[in-house]
Amino acid sequence: MHAIYSFLMELPVKLCSKDLKKEAVSQFETQYAPLCDENNWYHETALVTRTGRVLQLCSNGDWRGRDSWYGLIRKVEPQKRWDWMWKLALECVAFLCAMAHNVAYVEK
């Protein structure tokens, strides 16, 4: 099963794009990656700041198409991106919680 994971981080958003990407990946690898196990494979795809800035974290032409996530986010108006991402993150959590409590799903 594949899922979208979202992480809320405190980042110095005034950094240039290259340094902001490095900081986000560093924080993820330090704070969140240790919580994953071999079943929680991940790949960073995009970073959205509270100001609506969006940065692509995976390479163009990613063989699995993960770079398309950046393009989708870019289509959302900049002033609405943060709220859009926040809502998406909450919907993902709600969906996963519902699946975890669905006995028919768990038994399969």
Buried (B, 14 or more C-beta within 10 A) or exposed (E): EEEEBEEEEEBEEEEEEEEBBEBBBEBBEEEBEEEEEEEEEEEBBBBBBEEBBBBBBBEEEBEEEBBEBBEEBEEBEEEEBBEBBBEBBEEBEEEBEEEEEEEEEEEE
